[in-house]
Amino acid sequence: MLRAMTLFSLLIGLWLVATVADAQEGDSPRIVVPAAKGKLKVDGALDDKEWKGAKEQSLGGGATLLLRHDKKGLGLGVRSENAGILSVFLAIENRVLVLHSSARLGTAIYEKDPKSDAWQPVQKFKYQAPSDEFWKAEGWRANVMKMGAARGDMECLIAPALLRGESFGAKSKKKGKKSKSKGKKRRKGKKESAEIRICVVQAAFTGGRSPSWPKVADGTNDMKLLMGHSPGGLKFDPTQWGVLELGTKRKK
């Protein structure tokens, strides 16, 4: 009887371990981003030809996220019934990048404080108008939201170099040295990362919860950050963000 109970307890323990492992693996929603033909013109028009075959994902609140990629980079589109501010969060190496698009574009970069586990800005937003210079310096571009716009349609293009962690403009606070990730060159034969940790939020002007993918309870919901400020002491949890895999086949 005792041996039977011991065996039963062992089986229960193994089942619980397997269940926890499955839950951890399934915490992050995953999307395979289809490869696309044709150049993406980042103007907010969401042209049907440019986004043909794109993956669609609901953000909630009447908004839909569109995803595609080509040699120019990762394309994100937001089709929204309501105007709002777009924030794209990327977890790259030991940093979180916040790509903000409202009336201007700006990039904030956060690093985690090992003493407090809070994330602090090492680069605050410095806003600029969309331009080729901004694209070359920051590694991404997006259309801006015009005052009084009836809809919140947005388009964003993120260069492959930025996704690889090669384009960082901030200096680390530690000893005033630049981050080792800045300007890092890939070794020959080293493959690009097949996965991208991301969270996309469209801050709603009307109040209430902002449309987002995925929906997580962390610093991506901070309204000061979403409105264009660079507050410190945030709690990001990229392990709960979405995972994008870049597909190799183009949809016809």
C-alpha atoms as a printed R data frame, in Angstrom:
    type eleno elety resid chain resno       x      y       z
1   ATOM     1    CA   MET     A     1   0.000  0.000   0.000
2   ATOM     2    CA   LEU     A     2   2.822  2.367   0.959
3   ATOM     3    CA   ARG     A     3   4.676  1.609  -2.291
4   ATOM     4    CA   ALA     A     4   1.526  2.272  -4.292
5   ATOM     5    CA   MET     A     5   1.019  5.649  -2.580
6   ATOM     6    CA   THR     A     6   4.671  6.579  -3.174
7   ATOM     7    CA   LEU     A     7   4.358  5.714  -6.856
8   ATOM     8    CA   PHE     A     8   1.133  7.713  -7.104
9   ATOM     9    CA   SER     A     9   2.800 10.750  -5.465
10  ATOM    10    CA   LEU     A    10   5.732 10.468  -7.876
11  ATOM    11    CA   LEU     A    11   3.414 10.410 -10.886
12  ATOM    12    CA   ILE     A    12   1.512 13.439  -9.585
13  ATOM    13    CA   GLY     A    13   4.791 15.292  -9.079
14  ATOM    14    CA   LEU     A    14   5.945 14.540 -12.633
15  ATOM    15    CA   TRP     A    15   2.586 15.669 -14.017
16  ATOM    16    CA   LEU     A    16   2.804 18.963 -12.106
17  ATOM    17    CA   VAL     A    17   6.340 19.613 -13.398
18  ATOM    18    CA   ALA     A    18   5.232 18.937 -16.974
19  ATOM    19    CA   THR     A    19   2.178 21.168 -16.558
20  ATOM    20    CA   VAL     A    20   4.256 24.086 -15.236
21  ATOM    21    CA   ALA     A    21   6.786 23.676 -18.046
22  ATOM    22    CA   ASP     A    22   4.028 23.701 -20.678
23  ATOM    23    CA   ALA     A    23   2.507 26.818 -19.113
24  ATOM    24    CA   GLN     A    24   5.859 28.607 -19.147
25  ATOM    25    CA   GLU     A    25   6.483 27.725 -22.778
26  ATOM    26    CA   GLY     A    26   3.004 28.882 -23.731
27  ATOM    27    CA   ASP     A    27   3.096 32.199 -21.861
28  ATOM    28    CA   SER     A    28   4.345 34.125 -24.905
29  ATOM    29    CA   PRO     A    29   2.038 34.207 -27.947
30  ATOM    30    CA   ARG     A    30   3.885 33.536 -31.191
31  ATOM    31    CA   ILE     A    31   3.324 34.767 -34.742
32  ATOM    32    CA   VAL     A    32   5.125 33.720 -37.906
33  ATOM    33    CA   VAL     A    33   5.539 36.895 -39.978
34  ATOM    34    CA   PRO     A    34   5.155 36.224 -43.710
35  ATOM    35    CA   ALA     A    35   7.722 37.440 -46.214
36  ATOM    36    CA   ALA     A    36   6.302 40.024 -48.614
37  ATOM    37    CA   LYS     A    37   6.878 41.263 -52.140
38  ATOM    38    CA   GLY     A    38   7.115 44.915 -52.992
39  ATOM    39    CA   LYS     A    39   8.376 47.976 -51.174
40  ATOM    40    CA   LEU     A    40   6.541 49.262 -48.123
41  ATOM    41    CA   LYS     A    41   5.824 52.972 -48.400
42  ATOM    42    CA   VAL     A    42   5.535 54.192 -44.818
43  ATOM    43    CA   ASP     A    43   2.769 56.768 -45.138
44  ATOM    44    CA   GLY     A    44  -0.078 55.373 -43.044
45  ATOM    45    CA   ALA     A    45  -2.209 54.585 -46.089
46  ATOM    46    CA   LEU     A    46  -2.169 50.800 -45.495
47  ATOM    47    CA   ASP     A    47  -2.238 50.129 -49.222
48  ATOM    48    CA   ASP     A    48  -3.861 46.757 -49.978
49  ATOM    49    CA   LYS     A    49  -1.113 45.782 -52.449
50  ATOM    50    CA   GLU     A    50   1.665 46.504 -49.943
51  ATOM    51    CA   TRP     A    51  -0.033 44.526 -47.192
52  ATOM    52    CA   LYS     A    52  -1.315 41.651 -49.299
53  ATOM    53    CA   GLY     A    53  -0.739 38.376 -47.461
54  ATOM    54    CA   ALA     A    54   0.234 40.106 -44.192
55  ATOM    55    CA   LYS     A    55  -0.506 38.404 -40.903
56  ATOM    56    CA   GLU     A    56  -3.372 40.023 -39.015
57  ATOM    57    CA   GLN     A    57  -3.705 40.075 -35.234
58  ATOM    58    CA   SER     A    58  -6.406 41.799 -33.199
59  ATOM    59    CA   LEU     A    59  -5.248 44.513 -30.786
60  ATOM    60    CA   GLY     A    60  -8.724 44.984 -29.348
61  ATOM    61    CA   GLY     A    61 -10.639 48.241 -29.252
62  ATOM    62    CA   GLY     A    62 -11.393 48.116 -32.971
63  ATOM    63    CA   ALA     A    63  -7.699 47.977 -33.942
64  ATOM    64    CA   THR     A    64  -5.849 45.336 -35.968
65  ATOM    65    CA   LEU     A    65  -2.097 44.724 -36.166
66  ATOM    66    CA   LEU     A    66  -0.628 43.829 -39.576
67  ATOM    67    CA   LEU     A    67   2.784 42.146 -39.920
68  ATOM    68    CA   ARG     A    68   5.064 41.523 -42.910
69  ATOM    69    CA   HIS     A    69   8.793 41.560 -43.622
70  ATOM    70    CA   ASP     A    70  11.239 41.889 -46.499
71  ATOM    71    CA   LYS     A    71  14.924 42.721 -46.961
72  ATOM    72    CA   LYS     A    72  14.250 46.301 -45.811
73  ATOM    73    CA   GLY     A    73  13.014 45.116 -42.439
74  ATOM    74    CA   LEU     A    74  10.001 44.256 -40.306
75  ATOM    75    CA   GLY     A    75   6.807 46.045 -41.313
76  ATOM    76    CA   LEU     A    76   4.049 46.764 -38.811
77  ATOM    77    CA   GLY     A    77   0.714 48.302 -39.636
78  ATOM    78    CA   VAL     A    78  -2.128 49.293 -37.342
79  ATOM    79    CA   ARG     A    79  -5.604 49.627 -38.784
80  ATOM    80    CA   SER     A    80  -7.601 51.510 -36.190
81  ATOM    81    CA   GLU     A    81 -10.981 53.190 -36.015
82  ATOM    82    CA   ASN     A    82  -9.684 55.637 -33.421
83  ATOM    83    CA   ALA     A    83  -6.703 57.971 -33.410
84  ATOM    84    CA   GLY     A    84  -3.944 57.130 -30.954
85  ATOM    85    CA   ILE     A    85  -0.209 57.106 -30.263
86  ATOM    86    CA   LEU     A    86   1.787 54.106 -31.446
87  ATOM    87    CA   SER     A    87   4.451 52.566 -29.215
88  ATOM    88    CA   VAL     A    88   6.489 49.542 -30.312
89  ATOM    89    CA   PHE     A    89   8.483 47.820 -27.556
90  ATOM    90    CA   LEU     A    90  11.450 45.652 -28.539
91  ATOM    91    CA   ALA     A    91  13.536 43.507 -26.181
92  ATOM    92    CA   ILE     A    92  17.032 43.289 -27.698
93  ATOM    93    CA   GLU     A    93  19.865 41.732 -25.721
94  ATOM    94    CA   ASN     A    94  19.764 43.413 -22.279
95  ATOM    95    CA   ARG     A    95  17.753 46.435 -23.376
96  ATOM    96    CA   VAL     A    96  14.215 47.543 -24.079
97  ATOM    97    CA   LEU     A    97  13.686 49.942 -26.969
98  ATOM    98    CA   VAL     A    98  10.541 52.062 -27.174
99  ATOM    99    CA   LEU     A    99   9.706 53.341 -30.659
100 ATOM   100    CA   HIS     A   100   7.214 56.184 -30.251
101 ATOM   101    CA   SER     A   101   5.142 57.726 -33.028
102 ATOM   102    CA   SER     A   102   2.745 60.608 -32.437
103 ATOM   103    CA   ALA     A   103   3.177 64.057 -34.020
104 ATOM   104    CA   ARG     A   104   6.927 63.258 -34.093
105 ATOM   105    CA   LEU     A   105   9.118 60.180 -33.832
106 ATOM   106    CA   GLY     A   106  11.388 59.301 -30.933
107 ATOM   107    CA   THR     A   107  13.348 56.406 -29.460
108 ATOM   108    CA   ALA     A   108  13.821 55.689 -25.756
109 ATOM   109    CA   ILE     A   109  16.159 52.972 -24.491
110 ATOM   110    CA   TYR     A   110  15.904 51.285 -21.099
111 ATOM   111    CA   GLU     A   111  18.307 49.105 -19.132
112 ATOM   112    CA   LYS     A   112  17.521 47.044 -16.056
113 ATOM   113    CA   ASP     A   113  18.973 48.141 -12.718
114 ATOM   114    CA   PRO     A   114  20.373 44.942 -11.142
115 ATOM   115    CA   LYS     A   115  19.911 46.344  -7.630
116 ATOM   116    CA   SER     A   116  16.213 47.154  -7.887
117 ATOM   117    CA   ASP     A   117  15.064 45.106 -10.917
118 ATOM   118    CA   ALA     A   118  13.497 48.328 -12.200
119 ATOM   119    CA   TRP     A   119  14.213 49.581 -15.713
120 ATOM   120    CA   GLN     A   120  15.783 53.013 -16.109
121 ATOM   121    CA   PRO     A   121  16.103 55.149 -19.268
122 ATOM   122    CA   VAL     A   122  19.639 55.422 -20.648
123 ATOM   123    CA   GLN     A   123  18.286 57.347 -23.625
124 ATOM   124    CA   LYS     A   124  15.228 59.570 -23.363
125 ATOM   125    CA   PHE     A   125  12.964 60.545 -26.229
126 ATOM   126    CA   LYS     A   126  14.319 63.234 -28.546
127 ATOM   127    CA   TYR     A   127  11.621 63.936 -31.059
128 ATOM   128    CA   GLN     A   128  12.167 64.514 -34.756
129 ATOM   129    CA   ALA     A   129  10.099 64.630 -37.912
130 ATOM   130    CA   PRO     A   130  10.236 61.550 -40.171
131 ATOM   131    CA   SER     A   131  13.225 61.767 -42.518
132 ATOM   132    CA   ASP     A   132  15.948 59.705 -44.176
133 ATOM   133    CA   GLU     A   133  18.349 61.049 -41.546
134 ATOM   134    CA   PHE     A   134  16.156 59.698 -38.760
135 ATOM   135    CA   TRP     A   135  15.994 56.303 -40.512
136 ATOM   136    CA   LYS     A   136  19.791 56.122 -40.810
137 ATOM   137    CA   ALA     A   137  20.399 57.230 -37.227
138 ATOM   138    CA   GLU     A   138  17.614 55.336 -35.429
139 ATOM   139    CA   GLY     A   139  17.008 52.306 -37.641
140 ATOM   140    CA   TRP     A   140  13.248 52.698 -37.983
141 ATOM   141    CA   ARG     A   141  10.606 54.959 -39.432
142 ATOM   142    CA   ALA     A   142   6.855 55.509 -39.142
143 ATOM   143    CA   ASN     A   143   4.196 57.921 -40.245
144 ATOM   144    CA   VAL     A   144   3.069 60.526 -37.743
145 ATOM   145    CA   MET     A   145  -0.438 61.198 -36.479
146 ATOM   146    CA   LYS     A   146  -1.947 64.454 -37.662
147 ATOM   147    CA   MET     A   147  -3.960 66.621 -35.292
148 ATOM   148    CA   GLY     A   148  -7.661 66.009 -35.631
149 ATOM   149    CA   ALA     A   149  -7.230 62.717 -37.506
150 ATOM   150    CA   ALA     A   150 -10.443 60.705 -37.561
151 ATOM   151    CA   ARG     A   151  -8.646 57.345 -37.752
152 ATOM   152    CA   GLY     A   152  -5.489 55.911 -36.201
153 ATOM   153    CA   ASP     A   153  -3.992 54.028 -39.143
154 ATOM   154    CA   MET     A   154  -0.226 53.687 -38.718
155 ATOM   155    CA   GLU     A   155   2.721 52.088 -40.529
156 ATOM   156    CA   CYS     A   156   6.173 51.347 -39.129
157 ATOM   157    CA   LEU     A   157   9.304 49.818 -40.673
158 ATOM   158    CA   ILE     A   158  12.149 48.492 -38.491
159 ATOM   159    CA   ALA     A   159  15.529 47.863 -40.105
160 ATOM   160    CA   PRO     A   160  17.182 44.422 -39.731
161 ATOM   161    CA   ALA     A   161  20.259 46.058 -38.152
162 ATOM   162    CA   LEU     A   162  18.154 47.418 -35.291
163 ATOM   163    CA   LEU     A   163  16.577 44.010 -34.719
164 ATOM   164    CA   ARG     A   164  20.083 42.532 -34.499
165 ATOM   165    CA   GLY     A   165  21.096 45.084 -31.883
166 ATOM   166    CA   GLU     A   166  23.533 46.941 -34.138
167 ATOM   167    CA   SER     A   167  21.981 50.407 -33.857
168 ATOM   168    CA   PHE     A   168  21.962 51.939 -30.418
169 ATOM   169    CA   GLY     A   169  22.429 55.618 -29.764
170 ATOM   170    CA   ALA     A   170  22.613 55.687 -25.957
171 ATOM   171    CA   LYS     A   171  25.521 55.571 -23.547
172 ATOM   172    CA   SER     A   172  25.289 53.256 -20.589
173 ATOM   173    CA   LYS     A   173  25.331 54.992 -17.203
174 ATOM   174    CA   LYS     A   174  27.997 52.586 -16.014
175 ATOM   175    CA   LYS     A   175  31.301 54.465 -16.115
176 ATOM   176    CA   GLY     A   176  29.965 56.575 -18.990
177 ATOM   177    CA   LYS     A   177  30.900 53.958 -21.547
178 ATOM   178    CA   LYS     A   178  28.938 53.191 -24.613
179 ATOM   179    CA   SER     A   179  27.049 49.957 -24.662
180 ATOM   180    CA   LYS     A   180  28.935 47.047 -26.161
181 ATOM   181    CA   SER     A   181  25.964 46.437 -28.415
182 ATOM   182    CA   LYS     A   182  26.508 49.707 -30.310
183 ATOM   183    CA   GLY     A   183  28.026 49.170 -33.694
184 ATOM   184    CA   LYS     A   184  28.545 45.496 -33.031
185 ATOM   185    CA   LYS     A   185  29.350 43.650 -36.215
186 ATOM   186    CA   ARG     A   186  28.166 40.144 -36.808
187 ATOM   187    CA   ARG     A   187  30.820 37.525 -37.211
188 ATOM   188    CA   LYS     A   188  30.921 35.757 -40.516
189 ATOM   189    CA   GLY     A   189  28.597 32.824 -40.557
190 ATOM   190    CA   LYS     A   190  26.591 34.043 -37.558
191 ATOM   191    CA   LYS     A   191  22.885 33.773 -38.235
192 ATOM   192    CA   GLU     A   192  20.416 36.509 -37.424
193 ATOM   193    CA   SER     A   193  18.064 35.877 -34.541
194 ATOM   194    CA   ALA     A   194  14.965 34.041 -35.756
195 ATOM   195    CA   GLU     A   195  12.831 35.400 -32.920
196 ATOM   196    CA   ILE     A   196  11.849 38.932 -31.965
197 ATOM   197    CA   ARG     A   197  10.374 39.849 -28.578
198 ATOM   198    CA   ILE     A   198   7.835 42.617 -29.073
199 ATOM   199    CA   CYS     A   199   4.836 44.402 -27.620
200 ATOM   200    CA   VAL     A   200   2.728 46.837 -29.671
201 ATOM   201    CA   VAL     A   201   0.483 49.417 -27.978
202 ATOM   202    CA   GLN     A   202  -1.737 52.120 -29.429
203 ATOM   203    CA   ALA     A   203  -2.437 54.567 -26.610
204 ATOM   204    CA   ALA     A   204  -6.058 55.636 -26.848
205 ATOM   205    CA   PHE     A   205  -6.915 59.339 -26.593
206 ATOM   206    CA   THR     A   206 -10.401 58.423 -25.389
207 ATOM   207    CA   GLY     A   207  -9.161 56.793 -22.183
208 ATOM   208    CA   GLY     A   208  -9.589 53.229 -21.009
209 ATOM   209    CA   ARG     A   209  -7.260 50.341 -21.773
210 ATOM   210    CA   SER     A   210  -5.126 50.927 -24.854
211 ATOM   211    CA   PRO     A   211  -5.342 48.394 -27.703
212 ATOM   212    CA   SER     A   212  -2.253 46.169 -27.538
213 ATOM   213    CA   TRP     A   213  -0.640 42.870 -28.451
214 ATOM   214    CA   PRO     A   214  -0.076 40.961 -26.362
215 ATOM   215    CA   LYS     A   215  -1.953 42.192 -23.315
216 ATOM   216    CA   VAL     A   216   0.499 42.136 -20.421
217 ATOM   217    CA   ALA     A   217   0.608 43.869 -17.048
218 ATOM   218    CA   ASP     A   218   3.966 45.630 -17.020
219 ATOM   219    CA   GLY     A   219   5.636 48.920 -17.956
220 ATOM   220    CA   THR     A   220   4.192 48.816 -21.462
221 ATOM   221    CA   ASN     A   221   0.957 50.108 -19.873
222 ATOM   222    CA   ASP     A   222   2.570 53.133 -18.214
223 ATOM   223    CA   MET     A   223   0.585 56.129 -19.476
224 ATOM   224    CA   LYS     A   224   3.413 58.635 -18.989
225 ATOM   225    CA   LEU     A   225   5.597 56.477 -21.219
226 ATOM   226    CA   LEU     A   226   2.854 55.962 -23.793
227 ATOM   227    CA   MET     A   227   2.216 59.711 -23.875
228 ATOM   228    CA   GLY     A   228   5.851 60.376 -24.783
229 ATOM   229    CA   HIS     A   229   7.683 60.874 -21.496
230 ATOM   230    CA   SER     A   230  10.645 58.768 -20.306
231 ATOM   231    CA   PRO     A   231   9.882 57.833 -16.675
232 ATOM   232    CA   GLY     A   232  12.241 55.707 -14.633
233 ATOM   233    CA   GLY     A   233  11.565 52.783 -12.323
234 ATOM   234    CA   LEU     A   234   9.423 50.806 -14.770
235 ATOM   235    CA   LYS     A   235   8.822 47.070 -14.565
236 ATOM   236    CA   PHE     A   236   9.161 45.420 -17.956
237 ATOM   237    CA   ASP     A   237   8.730 41.682 -18.394
238 ATOM   238    CA   PRO     A   238   9.759 40.795 -21.959
239 ATOM   239    CA   THR     A   239   9.280 37.089 -21.209
240 ATOM   240    CA   GLN     A   240   5.531 37.782 -21.410
241 ATOM   241    CA   TRP     A   241   5.714 39.701 -24.681
242 ATOM   242    CA   GLY     A   242   4.905 38.320 -28.087
243 ATOM   243    CA   VAL     A   243   7.436 36.395 -30.131
244 ATOM   244    CA   LEU     A   244   7.742 37.010 -33.862
245 ATOM   245    CA   GLU     A   245   9.361 34.488 -36.182
246 ATOM   246    CA   LEU     A   246  10.314 35.736 -39.636
247 ATOM   247    CA   GLY     A   247   8.965 33.350 -42.239
248 ATOM   248    CA   THR     A   248  10.941 32.565 -45.381
249 ATOM   249    CA   LYS     A   249   8.148 31.808 -47.821
250 ATOM   250    CA   ARG     A   250   6.134 34.531 -49.514
251 ATOM   251    CA   LYS     A   251   2.398 34.278 -49.618
252 ATOM   252    CA   LYS     A   252   0.981 34.399 -53.117
